[in-house]
Amino acid sequence: MVEYDDRTALLVVDVQNDFADPGGSLYVTGAERVVDAVNREIDRASAASAFIVYTQDWHPESTPHFEKDGGVWPVHCVGGTRGAELHPALRVFPGSEVVRKGTRGEDGYSGFSVRDPESGDVRATELDAVLERRGIERVVVAGLATDYCVKETALDAVRRGLATTVLRAAVAAVDLEEGDGERALAEVAAAGATVTES
């Protein structure tokens, strides 16, 4: 079981209505289970004075990220809409941080960085600075979806020298191709992250 302390951050990745609600535009199967599992981790982290950060996709109405504008994804998590809001059953504690990504139309897979879908240019989000201010040395990653935003957030955390754990019981995959979620977990483990049930 993961141990939390004040040098550990729980990164709650994209538990938003468009991903976690069955009526969402990019619903991830099994997301209801993930919300419950993430809430248990939030309670444990909070009780141990760990830092909690929530990430949100927060796209403009038009972006090359969306299928209608030449990308691969249906319109989702448009800033200011219900779909972009954190799931109403998700616990959000006072004093936690919210980091929004994709706000300028970029691909926002990682909580740490965004990529311009046309030029390929990558820039950092505010997550690095938020964790550095808190003296965070370890991160625990949970949320949606295993094969995209969870994977990329975990890989970026490892690249930044953070001890990184992904909670298998608190993630779910899109699985555009069968097995994508398991392959994503294998990739983060190969990169140096720990993948654990709880």
Accessible surface in RSA format (square Angstrom, percent):
REM  Atomic radii and reference values for relative SASA: ProtOr
REM  Chains: A
REM  Algorithm: Lee & Richards
REM  Probe-radius: 1.40
REM  Slices: 20
REM RES _ NUM      All-atoms   Total-Side   Main-Chain    Non-polar    All polar
REM                ABS   REL    ABS   REL    ABS   REL    ABS   REL    ABS   REL
RES MET A   1   153.50  79.5  93.26  61.7  60.24 143.4  73.73  62.7  79.77 105.7
RES VAL A   2    18.58  12.2  11.81  10.7   6.77  16.3  18.18  15.8   0.40   1.1
RES GLU A   3   138.75  79.7 122.96  93.0  15.79  37.6  61.53 119.0  77.21  63.0
RES TYR A   4    18.98   8.9   1.82   1.0  17.17  44.7   2.14   1.6  16.85  20.8
RES ASP A   5    59.23  41.5  58.01  57.7   1.21   2.9  28.27  66.5  30.96  30.9
RES ASP A   6    95.58  67.0  84.23  83.8  11.35  26.8  24.89  58.6  70.69  70.5
RES ARG A   7   107.36  45.1 107.36  54.7   0.00   0.0  17.43  23.8  89.93  54.5
RES THR A   8     1.71   1.2   1.71   1.7   0.00   0.0   1.64   2.2   0.07   0.1
RES ALA A   9     0.00   0.0   0.00   0.0   0.00   0.0   0.00   0.0   0.00   0.0
RES LEU A  10     0.00   0.0   0.00   0.0   0.00   0.0   0.00   0.0   0.00   0.0
RES LEU A  11     0.00   0.0   0.00   0.0   0.00   0.0   0.00   0.0   0.00   0.0
RES VAL A  12     0.53   0.3   0.19   0.2   0.34   0.8   0.19   0.2   0.34   0.9
RES VAL A  13     0.00   0.0   0.00   0.0   0.00   0.0   0.00   0.0   0.00   0.0
RES ASP A  14     0.10   0.1   0.10   0.1   0.00   0.0   0.10   0.2   0.00   0.0
RES VAL A  15     0.16   0.1   0.00   0.0   0.16   0.4   0.00   0.0   0.16   0.4
RES GLN A  16     0.00   0.0   0.00   0.0   0.00   0.0   0.00   0.0   0.00   0.0
RES ASN A  17     2.56   1.8   2.56   2.5   0.00   0.0   0.79   1.9   1.77   1.7
RES ASP A  18    17.85  12.5  17.85  17.8   0.00   0.0   0.00   0.0  17.85  17.8
RES PHE A  19    15.25   7.6  15.25   9.4   0.00   0.0  15.25   9.2   0.00   0.0
RES ALA A  20     0.01   0.0   0.00   0.0   0.01   0.0   0.00   0.0   0.01   0.0
RES ASP A  21    30.30  21.2  30.30  30.2   0.00   0.0   0.26   0.6  30.04  30.0
RES PRO A  22    89.07  64.9  67.03  61.1  22.03  80.1  67.37  55.6  21.70 134.8
RES GLY A  23    72.17  89.0   0.00   N/A  72.17  89.0  39.10 107.3  33.07  74.1
RES GLY A  24    15.73  19.4   0.00   N/A  15.73  19.4   4.90  13.4  10.84  24.3
RES SER A  25    57.23  48.4  27.44  36.6  29.79  68.6  38.99  83.0  18.24  25.5
RES LEU A  26    29.40  16.4  26.92  19.3   2.49   6.2  29.16  20.5   0.24   0.6
RES TYR A  27    73.05  34.1  46.65  26.5  26.39  68.7  37.27  28.0  35.77  44.1
RES VAL A  28     1.84   1.2   0.93   0.8   0.91   2.2   1.84   1.6   0.00   0.0
RES THR A  29   111.24  79.1 101.68 103.1   9.56  22.8  70.76  95.0  40.48  61.2
RES GLY A  30    23.97  29.6   0.00   N/A  23.97  29.6  22.27  61.1   1.70   3.8
RES ALA A  31     0.00   0.0   0.00   0.0   0.00   0.0   0.00   0.0   0.00   0.0
RES GLU A  32    79.75  45.8  75.48  57.1   4.28  10.2  58.91 113.9  20.84  17.0
RES ARG A  33   115.60  48.5 107.35  54.7   8.25  19.6  76.76 104.9  38.84  23.5
RES VAL A  34     0.00   0.0   0.00   0.0   0.00   0.0   0.00   0.0   0.00   0.0
RES VAL A  35     3.96   2.6   3.96   3.6   0.00   0.0   3.96   3.4   0.00   0.0
RES ASP A  36    82.11  57.5  78.87  78.5   3.24   7.7  15.51  36.5  66.60  66.4
RES ALA A  37     5.67   5.2   4.35   6.7   1.32   3.0   4.57   6.4   1.10   2.9
RES VAL A  38     0.00   0.0   0.00   0.0   0.00   0.0   0.00   0.0   0.00   0.0
RES ASN A  39    12.81   8.8  12.81  12.4   0.00   0.0   3.55   8.5   9.26   8.9
RES ARG A  40   142.88  60.0 139.81  71.3   3.07   7.3  67.80  92.7  75.07  45.5
RES GLU A  41    14.04   8.1  14.04  10.6   0.00   0.0   1.70   3.3  12.34  10.1
RES ILE A  42     0.00   0.0   0.00   0.0   0.00   0.0   0.00   0.0   0.00   0.0
RES ASP A  43    59.16  41.4  52.45  52.2   6.71  15.9  27.69  65.2  31.47  31.4
RES ARG A  44    69.00  29.0  59.43  30.3   9.57  22.8  43.94  60.1  25.05  15.2
RES ALA A  45     0.00   0.0   0.00   0.0   0.00   0.0   0.00   0.0   0.00   0.0
RES SER A  46    42.02  35.5  25.41  33.9  16.61  38.3   6.45  13.7  35.57  49.8
RES ALA A  47    92.64  85.2  49.41  76.3  43.23  98.3  62.49  88.0  30.15  79.9
RES ALA A  48    37.93  34.9  19.18  29.6  18.75  42.6  30.57  43.1   7.36  19.5
RES SER A  49    83.30  70.4  63.07  84.2  20.23  46.6  34.82  74.2  48.47  67.9
RES ALA A  50    12.66  11.6   0.00   0.0  12.66  28.8   0.14   0.2  12.52  33.2
RES PHE A  51    10.43   5.2   6.66   4.1   3.77   9.8   9.88   6.0   0.55   1.6
RES ILE A  52     7.56   4.3   5.51   4.1   2.06   5.0   5.51   4.0   2.06   5.6
RES VAL A  53     0.00   0.0   0.00   0.0   0.00   0.0   0.00   0.0   0.00   0.0
RES TYR A  54     0.04   0.0   0.04   0.0   0.00   0.0   0.04   0.0   0.00   0.0
RES THR A  55     0.03   0.0   0.00   0.0   0.03   0.1   0.00   0.0   0.03   0.1
RES GLN A  56     6.85   3.8   6.85   5.0   0.00   0.0   0.00   0.0   6.85   5.2
RES ASP A  57     5.23   3.7   5.23   5.2   0.00   0.0   0.00   0.0   5.23   5.2
RES TRP A  58    49.96  20.0  48.81  23.6   1.15   2.7  30.88  16.5  19.08  31.0
RES HIS A  59     2.25   1.2   0.16   0.1   2.09   5.3   0.57   0.6   1.68   2.0
RES PRO A  60    46.24  33.7  34.67  31.6  11.57  42.1  45.78  37.8   0.47   2.9
RES GLU A  61   133.34  76.6 127.79  96.7   5.55  13.2  41.48  80.2  91.86  75.0
RES SER A  62    68.20  57.6  52.85  70.5  15.35  35.4  32.61  69.4  35.59  49.9
RES THR A  63     3.03   2.2   0.00   0.0   3.03   7.2   2.86   3.8   0.17   0.3
RES PRO A  64    46.30  33.7  41.58  37.9   4.72  17.1  41.58  34.3   4.72  29.3
RES HIS A  65     8.21   4.5   5.09   3.5   3.12   8.0   2.73   2.8   5.48   6.4
RES PHE A  66     0.00   0.0   0.00   0.0   0.00   0.0   0.00   0.0   0.00   0.0
RES GLU A  67   113.89  65.4 102.40  77.5  11.49  27.4  27.74  53.6  86.16  70.3
RES LYS A  68   121.62  59.3  77.45  47.5  44.17 105.2  77.41  69.7  44.21  47.1
RES ASP A  69    54.43  38.1  27.75  27.6  26.68  63.1  17.93  42.2  36.50  36.4
RES GLY A  70    72.23  89.1   0.00   N/A  72.23  89.1  36.79 101.0  35.44  79.4
RES GLY A  71    20.36  25.1   0.00   N/A  20.36  25.1   9.40  25.8  10.96  24.5
RES VAL A  72   111.09  73.1  89.19  80.7  21.90  52.8  93.16  80.9  17.93  48.6
RES TRP A  73    14.71   5.9  14.71   7.1   0.00   0.0  14.04   7.5   0.66   1.1
RES PRO A  74    50.37  36.7  45.70  41.7   4.67  17.0  50.37  41.6   0.00   0.0
RES VAL A  75    57.39  37.8  49.57  44.9   7.82  18.8  49.57  43.1   7.82  21.2
RES HIS A  76     4.46   2.4   3.28   2.3   1.18   3.0   1.60   1.7   2.86   3.3
RES CYS A  77     0.13   0.1   0.00   0.0   0.13   0.3   0.00   0.0   0.13   0.1
RES VAL A  78    18.15  11.9  17.50  15.8   0.65   1.6  17.50  15.2   0.65   1.8
RES GLY A  79    26.68  32.9   0.00   N/A  26.68  32.9   7.26  19.9  19.42  43.5
RES GLY A  80    65.92  81.3   0.00   N/A  65.92  81.3  33.41  91.7  32.51  72.8
RES THR A  81    58.01  41.3  52.48  53.2   5.52  13.2  55.26  74.2   2.74   4.1
RES ARG A  82   134.72  56.6 126.52  64.5   8.20  19.5  65.45  89.4  69.27  42.0
RES GLY A  83    11.40  14.1   0.00   N/A  11.40  14.1   6.59  18.1   4.82  10.8
RES ALA A  84     0.00   0.0   0.00   0.0   0.00   0.0   0.00   0.0   0.00   0.0
RES GLU A  85    89.37  51.3  87.66  66.3   1.71   4.1  27.95  54.1  61.42  50.1
RES LEU A  86    33.05  18.4  20.70  14.8  12.35  31.0  20.70  14.5  12.35  33.2
RES HIS A  87    30.28  16.5  28.01  19.5   2.27   5.8  17.78  18.3  12.50  14.5
RES PRO A  88   104.30  76.0  66.27  60.4  38.03 138.2  77.49  64.0  26.81 166.6
RES ALA A  89    57.22  52.6  36.82  56.8  20.40  46.4  47.91  67.5   9.31  24.7
RES LEU A  90    10.74   6.0   0.00   0.0  10.74  27.0   0.09   0.1  10.65  28.7
RES ARG A  91   107.23  45.0 101.04  51.5   6.19  14.7  31.54  43.1  75.69  45.9
RES VAL A  92    75.52  49.7  46.85  42.4  28.67  69.1  46.89  40.7  28.63  77.7
RES PHE A  93    64.09  32.1  61.22  37.9   2.87   7.5  62.08  37.6   2.01   5.8
RES PRO A  94   131.44  95.8  98.37  89.7  33.07 120.2 112.13  92.6  19.31 120.0
RES GLY A  95    61.27  75.6   0.00   N/A  61.27  75.6  41.59 114.1  19.68  44.1
RES SER A  96    29.43  24.9   3.99   5.3  25.44  58.6   3.88   8.3  25.55  35.8
RES GLU A  97    55.63  31.9  53.37  40.4   2.26   5.4   5.17  10.0  50.46  41.2
RES VAL A  98    56.27  37.0  37.91  34.3  18.36  44.2  37.91  32.9  18.36  49.8
RES VAL A  99     0.01   0.0   0.01   0.0   0.00   0.0   0.01   0.0   0.00   0.0
RES ARG A 100   111.27  46.7  97.02  49.5  14.25  33.9  23.24  31.8  88.03  53.4
RES LYS A 101     2.12   1.0   0.00   0.0   2.12   5.0   2.12   1.9   0.00   0.0
RES GLY A 102     0.97   1.2   0.00   N/A   0.97   1.2   0.00   0.0   0.97   2.2
RES THR A 103    60.63  43.1  42.12  42.7  18.51  44.1  28.50  38.3  32.12  48.6
RES ARG A 104   179.16  75.2 144.29  73.6  34.87  83.0  54.61  74.6 124.55  75.5
RES GLY A 105     4.53   5.6   0.00   N/A   4.53   5.6   3.91  10.7   0.62   1.4
RES GLU A 106    12.45   7.1  12.31   9.3   0.14   0.3  11.39  22.0   1.06   0.9
RES ASP A 107    10.21   7.1   8.55   8.5   1.65   3.9   0.73   1.7   9.48   9.5
RES GLY A 108     2.00   2.5   0.00   N/A   2.00   2.5   1.14   3.1   0.87   1.9
RES TYR A 109    55.55  25.9  54.18  30.8   1.38   3.6  41.94  31.5  13.61  16.8
RES SER A 110     6.86   5.8   5.50   7.3   1.36   3.1   5.50  11.7   1.36   1.9
RES GLY A 111     0.00   0.0   0.00   N/A   0.00   0.0   0.00   0.0   0.00   0.0
RES PHE A 112     0.11   0.1   0.11   0.1   0.00   0.0   0.11   0.1   0.00   0.0
RES SER A 113    18.92  16.0  16.85  22.5   2.07   4.8   3.53   7.5  15.39  21.6
RES VAL A 114     4.04   2.7   1.59   1.4   2.45   5.9   3.64   3.2   0.39   1.1
RES ARG A 115    95.93  40.3  95.62  48.7   0.31   0.7  38.07  52.0  57.86  35.1
RES ASP A 116    52.15  36.5  51.43  51.2   0.72   1.7   6.55  15.4  45.60  45.5
RES PRO A 117    37.83  27.6  13.01  11.9  24.82  90.2  13.01  10.7  24.82 154.2
RES GLU A 118   144.31  82.9 106.92  80.9  37.39  89.0  40.29  77.9 104.02  84.9
RES SER A 119    73.21  61.9  34.69  46.3  38.51  88.7  44.26  94.2  28.95  40.6
RES GLY A 120    32.13  39.6   0.00   N/A  32.13  39.6  18.03  49.5  14.09  31.6
RES ASP A 121   100.87  70.7  92.27  91.8   8.61  20.3  31.37  73.8  69.50  69.3
RES VAL A 122    97.57  64.2  64.78  58.7  32.79  79.0  65.33  56.8  32.24  87.5
RES ARG A 123    91.28  38.3  84.33  43.0   6.94  16.5  60.60  82.8  30.68  18.6
RES ALA A 124    56.89  52.3  37.44  57.8  19.46  44.3  38.21  53.8  18.69  49.5
RES THR A 125    17.12  12.2   3.82   3.9  13.30  31.7  10.12  13.6   7.00  10.6
RES GLU A 126    94.38  54.2  83.13  62.9  11.25  26.8  36.38  70.4  58.00  47.4
RES LEU A 127     0.00   0.0   0.00   0.0   0.00   0.0   0.00   0.0   0.00   0.0
RES ASP A 128    46.65  32.7  42.91  42.7   3.74   8.8  24.14  56.8  22.51  22.4
RES ALA A 129    48.26  44.4  43.11  66.5   5.14  11.7  47.99  67.6   0.27   0.7
RES VAL A 130     2.16   1.4   1.46   1.3   0.70   1.7   1.51   1.3   0.65   1.8
RES LEU A 131     5.51   3.1   5.45   3.9   0.06   0.2   5.51   3.9   0.00   0.0
RES GLU A 132   141.64  81.3 122.09  92.4  19.55  46.6  46.71  90.4  94.93  77.5
RES ARG A 133   169.01  71.0 128.98  65.7  40.03  95.3  76.03 103.9  92.99  56.4
RES ARG A 134   122.30  51.4 106.55  54.3  15.75  37.5  29.24  40.0  93.06  56.4
RES GLY A 135    24.18  29.8   0.00   N/A  24.18  29.8  22.54  61.8   1.64   3.7
RES ILE A 136    14.63   8.3   0.24   0.2  14.39  34.7   0.24   0.2  14.39  39.0
RES GLU A 137    92.31  53.0  84.32  63.8   7.99  19.0  34.83  67.4  57.48  46.9
RES ARG A 138    76.76  32.2  76.76  39.1   0.00   0.0  44.00  60.1  32.76  19.9
RES VAL A 139     1.06   0.7   0.00   0.0   1.06   2.6   0.00   0.0   1.06   2.9
RES VAL A 140     3.64   2.4   3.64   3.3   0.00   0.0   3.64   3.2   0.00   0.0
RES VAL A 141     0.00   0.0   0.00   0.0   0.00   0.0   0.00   0.0   0.00   0.0
RES ALA A 142     0.00   0.0   0.00   0.0   0.00   0.0   0.00   0.0   0.00   0.0
RES GLY A 143     0.00   0.0   0.00   N/A   0.00   0.0   0.00   0.0   0.00   0.0
RES LEU A 144     0.95   0.5   0.43   0.3   0.53   1.3   0.50   0.3   0.46   1.2
RES ALA A 145     9.04   8.3   5.67   8.7   3.37   7.7   5.67   8.0   3.37   8.9
RES THR A 146     4.35   3.1   3.98   4.0   0.37   0.9   2.19   2.9   2.16   3.3
RES ASP A 147     9.31   6.5   4.26   4.2   5.05  11.9   4.26  10.0   5.05   5.0
RES TYR A 148    52.58  24.5  52.03  29.6   0.55   1.4  37.54  28.2  15.03  18.5
RES CYS A 149    10.38   7.9  10.38  11.6   0.00   0.0   0.00   0.0  10.38  11.2
RES VAL A 150     1.25   0.8   1.25   1.1   0.00   0.0   1.25   1.1   0.00   0.0
RES LYS A 151    40.29  19.7  39.18  24.0   1.11   2.7   2.40   2.2  37.89  40.4
RES GLU A 152    49.09  28.2  48.85  37.0   0.24   0.6  10.15  19.6  38.94  31.8
RES THR A 153     0.00   0.0   0.00   0.0   0.00   0.0   0.00   0.0   0.00   0.0
RES ALA A 154     0.00   0.0   0.00   0.0   0.00   0.0   0.00   0.0   0.00   0.0
RES LEU A 155    11.27   6.3  10.59   7.6   0.68   1.7  10.59   7.4   0.68   1.8
RES ASP A 156    12.05   8.4  12.05  12.0   0.00   0.0   0.46   1.1  11.59  11.6
RES ALA A 157     0.00   0.0   0.00   0.0   0.00   0.0   0.00   0.0   0.00   0.0
RES VAL A 158    35.29  23.2  25.88  23.4   9.41  22.7  26.00  22.6   9.28  25.2
RES ARG A 159   159.37  66.9 119.79  61.1  39.59  94.3  65.90  90.1  93.47  56.7
RES ARG A 160    88.95  37.3  55.90  28.5  33.05  78.7  33.23  45.4  55.73  33.8
RES GLY A 161    68.16  84.1   0.00   N/A  68.16  84.1  36.89 101.2  31.27  70.0
RES LEU A 162    26.65  14.8  20.62  14.8   6.02  15.1  21.11  14.8   5.54  14.9
RES ALA A 163    59.03  54.3  43.85  67.7  15.18  34.5  55.83  78.6   3.20   8.5
RES THR A 164     7.30   5.2   0.00   0.0   7.30  17.4   0.00   0.0   7.30  11.0
RES THR A 165    24.46  17.4  24.46  24.8   0.00   0.0   1.46   2.0  23.01  34.8
RES VAL A 166     0.77   0.5   0.77   0.7   0.00   0.0   0.77   0.7   0.00   0.0
RES LEU A 167     1.54   0.9   1.54   1.1   0.00   0.0   1.54   1.1   0.00   0.0
RES ARG A 168    83.92  35.2  77.86  39.7   6.06  14.4  24.78  33.9  59.14  35.8
RES ALA A 169    40.50  37.2  33.34  51.4   7.16  16.3  38.90  54.8   1.60   4.2
RES ALA A 170     1.84   1.7   1.84   2.8   0.00   0.0   1.84   2.6   0.00   0.0
RES VAL A 171     6.86   4.5   3.81   3.4   3.06   7.4   3.81   3.3   3.06   8.3
RES ALA A 172     7.86   7.2   2.25   3.5   5.62  12.8   7.86  11.1   0.00   0.0
RES ALA A 173    20.56  18.9   7.71  11.9  12.85  29.2   7.71  10.9  12.85  34.0
RES VAL A 174    40.54  26.7  19.72  17.9  20.82  50.2  21.85  19.0  18.69  50.7
RES ASP A 175    63.29  44.3  47.90  47.7  15.40  36.4  13.81  32.5  49.48  49.4
RES LEU A 176   117.18  65.3  84.91  60.7  32.27  81.1  88.11  61.9  29.07  78.2
RES GLU A 177   122.17  70.1 117.99  89.3   4.18  10.0  39.85  77.1  82.32  67.2
RES GLU A 178   166.58  95.6 143.72 108.7  22.87  54.4  59.94 115.9 106.64  87.1
RES GLY A 179    22.13  27.3   0.00   N/A  22.13  27.3  20.53  56.3   1.60   3.6
RES ASP A 180    27.53  19.3  24.30  24.2   3.22   7.6   6.97  16.4  20.56  20.5
RES GLY A 181     6.06   7.5   0.00   N/A   6.06   7.5   5.94  16.3   0.12   0.3
RES GLU A 182   102.20  58.7  96.73  73.2   5.47  13.0  56.33 109.0  45.87  37.5
RES ARG A 183   128.35  53.9 122.53  62.5   5.82  13.9  77.20 105.5  51.15  31.0
RES ALA A 184     3.94   3.6   0.99   1.5   2.96   6.7   3.77   5.3   0.17   0.5
RES LEU A 185     9.40   5.2   8.64   6.2   0.76   1.9   8.98   6.3   0.42   1.1
RES ALA A 186    62.94  57.9  49.97  77.1  12.98  29.5  58.38  82.2   4.56  12.1
RES GLU A 187    80.53  46.2  72.94  55.2   7.59  18.1  33.50  64.8  47.04  38.4
RES VAL A 188     1.75   1.2   1.75   1.6   0.00   0.0   1.75   1.5   0.00   0.0
RES ALA A 189    48.16  44.3  33.77  52.1  14.38  32.7  34.14  48.1  14.02  37.1
RES ALA A 190    93.49  86.0  49.93  77.0  43.56  99.1  62.38  87.9  31.10  82.4
RES ALA A 191    46.62  42.9  17.38  26.8  29.24  66.5  30.17  42.5  16.45  43.6
RES GLY A 192    57.87  71.4   0.00   N/A  57.87  71.4  29.75  81.6  28.12  63.0
RES ALA A 193     8.47   7.8   0.00   0.0   8.47  19.3   0.04   0.1   8.43  22.3
RES THR A 194    78.54  55.9  73.74  74.8   4.80  11.4  44.47  59.7  34.07  51.5
RES VAL A 195    38.53  25.4   9.89   9.0  28.63  69.0   9.89   8.6  28.63  77.7
RES THR A 196    37.72  26.8  31.48  31.9   6.25  14.9  16.74  22.5  20.98  31.7
RES GLU A 197   102.22  58.7  98.50  74.5   3.72   8.9  62.40 120.7  39.82  32.5
RES SER A 198    47.05  39.8  44.48  59.4   2.57   5.9  25.03  53.3  22.02  30.8
END  Absolute sums over single chains surface
CHAIN  1 A     8674.2       6532.7       2141.6       4439.0       4235.2
END  Absolute sums over all chains
TOTAL          8674.2       6532.7       2141.6       4439.0       4235.2
